[in-house]
Amino acid sequence: IERLGHFNPLLPKDNEARLKLDMDKVKAWLAKGAQPSDRVTRFLDAAGVVKRTARNNPEKAVPRKERKAQAEAAAKSA
């Protein structure tokens, strides 16, 4: 396991020490075919290294009670 950087969520967002990445190592690993996790991809997108695709989750905006009522209505009509 090679350490490419570190993240300290306790620091304020505008603090430069919150996220430190060794960009040369990151680019080398990406060139070798490494697949970063979604969270790491967000960090790399903010740094301008990797482009993160936008995600679409239409279920996220629907309140849970409404989804449950819709599922029950669909079950009754089916």
C-alpha distance (Angstrom), angle and dihedral (degrees) to the residues before:
residue distance angle dihedral
I1 . . .
E2 3.76 . .
R3 3.80 121.3 .
L4 3.81 110.0 -129.4
G5 3.79 97.0 176.1
H6 3.77 144.3 -51.0
F7 3.81 139.6 -104.5
N8 3.81 126.5 -150.4
P9 3.84 110.3 -168.5
L10 3.81 91.4 -174.9
L11 3.81 92.1 71.8
P12 3.82 120.8 83.7
K13 3.80 116.8 -91.9
D14 3.80 93.5 -113.3
N15 3.83 93.2 53.7
E16 3.82 112.0 106.8
A17 3.82 91.7 -147.6
R18 3.82 91.3 62.8
L19 3.82 92.0 85.3
K20 3.79 123.8 21.8
L21 3.82 119.6 178.2
D22 3.79 130.7 176.2
M23 3.80 94.8 -134.4
D24 3.83 94.3 -168.1
K25 3.81 90.9 57.7
V26 3.82 91.8 43.5
K27 3.80 92.5 52.3
A28 3.81 91.1 45.9
W29 3.80 92.3 53.1
L30 3.79 92.5 45.7
A31 3.81 88.7 51.3
K32 3.83 88.4 53.5
G33 3.81 89.5 55.5
A34 3.80 102.4 -97.3
Q35 3.81 114.4 163.0
P36 3.82 113.2 -143.9
S37 3.79 120.2 -146.6
D38 3.81 119.0 -108.4
R39 3.81 93.1 -98.5
V40 3.81 92.8 48.9
T41 3.80 89.3 46.8
R42 3.81 88.1 56.6
F43 3.81 90.1 53.7
L44 3.80 91.8 47.2
D45 3.81 91.2 47.4
A46 3.80 90.0 53.5
A47 3.82 88.6 50.3
G48 3.82 90.6 49.8
V49 3.82 96.3 -117.9
V50 3.81 101.8 109.7
K51 3.79 129.3 24.3
R52 3.81 111.5 -129.8
T53 3.78 117.0 -149.2
A54 3.78 116.2 -126.2
R55 3.78 114.6 -109.1
N56 3.77 125.1 -140.9
N57 3.79 118.5 -152.9
P58 3.82 109.0 168.2
E59 3.83 91.5 175.6
K60 3.80 90.9 63.2
A61 3.82 93.6 73.7
V62 3.82 95.4 49.0
P63 3.81 113.9 92.2
R64 3.78 115.0 -119.6
K65 3.82 95.6 -119.8
E66 3.79 91.3 53.7
R67 3.81 91.9 49.8
K68 3.79 90.3 50.5
A69 3.82 91.9 49.5
Q70 3.82 90.8 48.1
A71 3.80 91.4 50.7
E72 3.82 91.3 50.1
A73 3.81 91.4 48.1
A74 3.80 90.7 49.8
A75 3.82 91.0 49.3
K76 3.81 91.9 51.1
S77 3.79 94.0 49.0
A78 3.83 93.7 46.0
